[in-house]
Structure formats: C-alpha cells, structure tokens
Amino acid sequence: MEKNIPYKTYLNEDEMPKQWYNVRADMKNKPAPLLNPATHKPMTAEELSAVFCKELVAQELDNENAYIDIPQEILDFYKMYRPSPLVRAYCLEKILDTPAKIYYKFEGNNTSGSHKLNSAIAQAYYAKKQGLRGVTTETGAGQWGTALSMACAYLGLDCKVFMVKVSYEQKPFRREVMRTYGASVTPSPSETTEVGKKILREHPGTTGSLGCAISEAVEVATHTEGYRYVLGSVLNQVLLHQSIIGLESKAAFEKLGVKPDIIIGCAGGGSNLGGLIAPFMGEKLRGEADYRFIAVEPASCPSFTRGKYAYDFCDTGMVCPLAKMYTLGSGFIPSANHAGGLRYHGMSSTLSQLYDDKLMEAVSVEQTKVFEAAQQFARIEGILPAPESSHAIRVAIDEAMKCKETGEEKTILFGLTGTGYFALVAYQKFNDGEMSDYIPTDEELAKSFAGLPKVD
Ligand SMILES: *Cc1c(COP(=O)(O)O)cnc(C)c1O
C-alpha cells in the first residue's frame, strides 16, 4: 500500500535544483537548427547575438551539456516564489470516483500568475549581466509581459512590451500590472515600427497576433542601442529555464517514493510542457524509465495534431530566423472567438522533434470542454485555473475517467501553469453560455500552409 501522501509536497530550500536540465543533450535526433531567413544556412552565434543576449545564444545552441548551473542571483530570486507545490488532487479524485492518483504542479503562486517568471528572471539576468539597458518583447494574454516586467523591475532594466491589440483592449488590468512594474506597453500592431505600419497597411483594423507583436519587438531591439529581444516560449533556452518545474516535480515524487505514469501539459509554444517533462523525458531517452507524455492543445490552434513539421517563420513580419517545428503557418490567426489562450501558430523545435520521434503524444480539445474542466476543477480543488492550464486539466480528467473504466490505478501528473484571474472575460463568456468552438477547416489550413517558406 502507498504511504500517506500529503495534500501538498514542497522541497526544502536545500533540496532545490541548483542546475537546469537540458534535454537536448540526451536526444539522439537533435532539434533542427534555426536558419537565417535570407540564406537558409544555420544561424551562427554571431548572427543570433544581434537579437539575443550572448549567454542566452550559447544556451540556445547548446545541444551537448545536460546540466547548466543556475546563477546564484537567479536562485535567490527563485526562492521568493519557489519551490512550487506538488499537489495531490484528492478532492478531484474523489468526485471523479477514479482509482487514478492525480497530482498537479502549481505554478500560479506569484504575481504574474504563471510559470513564465521562471524564464523571465533568467533572461533579464543575462541581459543585465551583459550590461544592456533594456529588453523588448511581445505578449499575448499578458502573462509573459507581466513576468518580464517583474524581473526587469527587480534588476533595474528597461522593459518594452508589445501587447497583441485585442488583449490590450480586453485585458486593461494586465497592462496596469506591467506599468506598475515600470514597463512601457504598446498595442500591436502599432505605428511605432516599420513592420507595424506595414502590417496595418496590409490588414487595416487587424486586432493583431503574437506573430505581429514579435516582429515589432525584434525591430525595436535590433534598432535600439543597448537593447535585445527576449521571448517567453518556443525557444530552447526557455525550455531549459522551465526545466526547474520538472526537476522540482521529480525530486518531490522521489521524496514521496512515487513514480508518475502519465505526464500531461498544455502546449502553446511548448515551454511549460517541455520544462515539466524534461527530466522524465531524459530518463526515457536514456532507457532508464518509461512514461507517457501528452501535449494538449486547442482544437482552434492545433499545431501538433494538424500542423506540418516544416521550417517556418516564427513571426508574421518574417524578420525572425526560420525554425523547424510543427506549425500551422505563420499567417495562421486563430478565430477571434477562441478565448482560451495557446494561440501561437508554431511549437518548440525540441518538442516537435520529440513528437516526430513518437516519444510524446498530442491531443487537441475544444474550448467549451476545457472550460467545463476548469469549472469542475475550480469548484472542487479551489484554485481558479488559467484557461491555458485547463487544457491539461481536461485531459487529466479524461485519463482519470479511462482508469475508472479499466480499474487501473495510474498515477497522473499535470502542469497547472497558472491562475485564471486575468482571463475573466473568457470565463464570463463561458458562464453566459456564449462560448462556442471553432475548428479550422482543412481548406483554411491549406491556405496557411501555402505560405510556408520553401527550404530544401
Ligand atoms: C503562456 C502560458 C502557457 C503556454 O505557454 P507554453 O510556452 O506552451 O508553456 C500556458 N499556461 C499559462 C498560464 C501561460 O501563461
């Protein structure tokens, strides 16, 4: 029989990971390199250094070192809001009447309300260390922009955020949090950049997309002395920083003498999922253990389940390097009625390679089903989950219900990446019965795939 498992398990300060884990070191098939959009040759460290900080470029290109020391200053910052708890969802198990054991790792216990702070502080730290004045970035729902503003405020860096226009208008309070931390927030597309003006000319009245905001942020970073661009997801370096989630989870499970069977995470650009599964995937890659990994994405933006594994632009303005990834095409903009986050057209190259190698599964879920799971979870476990996180809740519940049918006592771990306080417009829609599901047609996707760059 299993011993008594506490509702929450925390690591002690001396048990906290001191190094990040780089899963690429253990991958036989490495993720494909970023390509220069003009020459289609792999981006060199020097080329990347025009956009990103030096140390982050080194991390981006490092496919060899499995462990990378976390600088003391970052460890000190982590201590302010980590470790995050590993929670046994006893109440959820009971209401589902399932023999499955459900755990979640909760990353919402900081002001930014999500896991994004784990990478924000790392990226801001390396920018500061390089002697830069500030950083630029994009934000969609606002979690990344908020996390980065917090990190920059702490380190005394300037922070310029381009916020997708529709979110800027729908989520005014997110903007106020960022401004309180000292960031400047510009709705994107804007008239403040060349690429923004071009997008506005071509698509008057557009409410923007992450791809547009990235183009604007990169333009400002590369045209302003002492600035670099930082990105909150997708990149290898971000997955590396987010491995803190998986490392803590694994250490907590070891403390409990428990091993998860199924690990589930929502996937937008792939950073929380990549971080959560990293050390477990490492064991699987080295043949030491086996796990099922499930990526959950919205049916309205199904990069893994309906995308193509191809080189694509990371942004709409086509100023960024090309990345090989599961993608819907950089011109893909999810339907405006999609309220549930995870709107990015592409997916982390690392996760794309793992998925292509069949080391990981993916499912897509419709947003009304996601919000039903969110509501059920909130009512029984107390936490109001972010819509993004609720994709993982949906599939954790579905897997637990399968266990009920088969009588299997599987141990399920899912990533609860954040809280839902800033997604109340989406909750309002759901509560008013006005939420609908939009699934792109094959024709729409074909149109978007037609814009993929031709790379041999
Ligand atoms: C940004 C975000 C996500 C999705 O991003 P990934 O890079 O795929 O992890 C998921 N949940 C929350 C709460 C977020 O803020």
The ligand as an SDF file (V2000), in Angstrom:
LIG
                    3D

 15 15  0  0  0  0  0  0  0  0999 V2000
    1.9800   31.2550  -21.6380 C   0  0  0  0  0  0  0  0  0  0  0  0
    1.2070   30.2760  -20.8790 C   0  0  0  0  0  0  0  0  0  0  0  0
    1.0370   28.9660  -21.3420 C   0  0  0  0  0  0  0  0  0  0  0  0
    1.5430   28.4890  -22.6680 C   0  0  0  0  0  0  0  0  0  0  0  0
    2.8640   28.6630  -22.9590 O   0  0  0  0  0  0  0  0  0  0  0  0
    3.8820   27.4540  -23.1030 P   0  0  0  0  0  0  0  0  0  0  0  0
    5.1120   28.0650  -23.5780 O   0  0  0  0  0  0  0  0  0  0  0  0
    3.2930   26.4710  -24.0730 O   0  0  0  0  0  0  0  0  0  0  0  0
    4.0030   26.8680  -21.7590 O   0  0  0  0  0  0  0  0  0  0  0  0
    0.3490   28.0840  -20.5460 C   0  0  0  0  0  0  0  0  0  0  0  0
   -0.1930   28.4530  -19.3800 N   0  0  0  0  0  0  0  0  0  0  0  0
   -0.0650   29.7000  -18.9140 C   0  0  0  0  0  0  0  0  0  0  0  0
   -0.6940   30.0510  -17.6090 C   0  0  0  0  0  0  0  0  0  0  0  0
    0.6390   30.6500  -19.6330 C   0  0  0  0  0  0  0  0  0  0  0  0
    0.7610   31.8890  -19.1650 O   0  0  0  0  0  0  0  0  0  0  0  0
  1  2  1  0
  2  3  1  0
  2 14  2  0
  3  4  1  0
  3 10  2  0
  4  5  1  0
  5  6  1  0
  6  7  2  0
  6  8  1  0
  6  9  1  0
 10 11  1  0
 11 12  2  0
 12 13  1  0
 12 14  1  0
 14 15  1  0
M  END
$$$$
